Amino acid sequence: MASPTTDRADSLWRNPDFLKLWAGESLSLIGSQVTVLAMPIVAYLLLNASVAEMGVLGALARLPMVLFFVVGVWVDRMRRRPVLIWSDVVRAGMLATVPLLFVMDMLTLWWLYVVVLVMGVAGVLFEIAYRSYLPLLVAPEHLGDGNSKLQLSDSVSKAVGPSLAGLLLAARSAPLIILIDVISYVASALCLIFIRKKEDPPPPDSGGTMIAAIRAGFGFVMSQPLIRPLAIASAVYSFFDIGILQTLYIPYVLDGVDVPAAVVGGVLAVGGIGAIAGAWLSVRMMKRFGPGPTMFWSTVIGNSALILVPLAGGPMWLALGMLGLAQLLMGLCTQIFVVNNITVLQSAAPRELVGRVIATIWAMGLVPAPLGALVAGLLGETFGMRPVVLAAALIGALVPMVVLWRSPIPKMRELPSAPVTS
């Protein structure tokens, strides 16, 4: 593998290849946040999808997450940059069909199912490849700073994207504003094409078969007392929050809380403001308190905020205040947790296993989501959205807190080192 780039000024601002990766990812994330809001509104308001059909849409969008284990092995066996470029190209092409078919009056819910499924597969490839690509572009001592900058872009996108989408949705143009995301994926691919650092072929893999290679990554994660609790807590959070709560969030705030569609983007944008602060604070808190305490307390505060969502109600100003506060705290704490979590994984994993280790954590943190999305649709139609959202928020908040509290993580003051492998 190529050695990480080290610059004389000890700053990523003088690493042009990292800046290209950062720029491309930043543009893509803003476009993606537009689609995050626009796509379910296209299905729910324009194509008249039922709550159960919204559950299917959410499940298909998350179904490719089951590929994380396999993708981790592929990424460890391939150059990362071509994977990143082609993932962007595929996503741009698939998304472009939505506004095209809308203009032709041929857009159907079934085609949205296909689009979100293909987008999910390409997104899984991109996520693991780009997390594994970062250690090839920056020095180990800059990983935390690099992750913080990338998460800062994610945070800004959560503030800018939904606000932009909300303004445009007032004109009922949800399918057309998806073109913003198409353009952003093209821009991201171009930035990646112009990265100049040569990426050497990956080292020969000694994992044998695909099953053996997956087992090596999974076995490493489950054998590490500082990593295993993160995987378990993520799996619980995935099912109840990403699977159930997020799937029902848009129809719940539209019908359950009676928030106007054009205002939903503003509510989500508040989370982006918190996320910007979280990304900025993440490395500072890591250095001040240590990665373990930072991850634990960000989980406690951020997960507690989930409970505000099902409790939102009363006058519109109060409901919006509760939803906005929940988004603010979740955005803040999520970014703090993610930066510390990723940096710990990148530091603890042997270089030849880094793709599989990250993929294993992502798989355990996201694979339960499709099942949760299906359960959300079924339970939502049977019992109503509010009690289902309340149960998901309570369980998804409390169980991960307990798992991390009973682990060595709250006492982890320094980044772990990767074990030496033969």
Salt bridges, closest charged atoms under 4 A:
ASP10 OD1 - HIS142 NE2 3.54
ASP17 OD1 - LYS20 NZ 3.87
ASP76 OD1 - ARG80 NH2 3.46
ASP76 OD2 - ARG356 NE 2.87
ASP88 OD1 - ARG91 NH2 2.94
GLU127 OE2 - ARG131 NE 3.08
ASP145 OD1 - LYS149 NZ 2.84
ASP154 OD2 - LYS158 NZ 2.59
ASP200 OD1 - LYS198 NZ 3.11
ASP205 OD2 - ARG77 NH2 2.80
ASP205 OD1 - ARG356 NH2 2.89
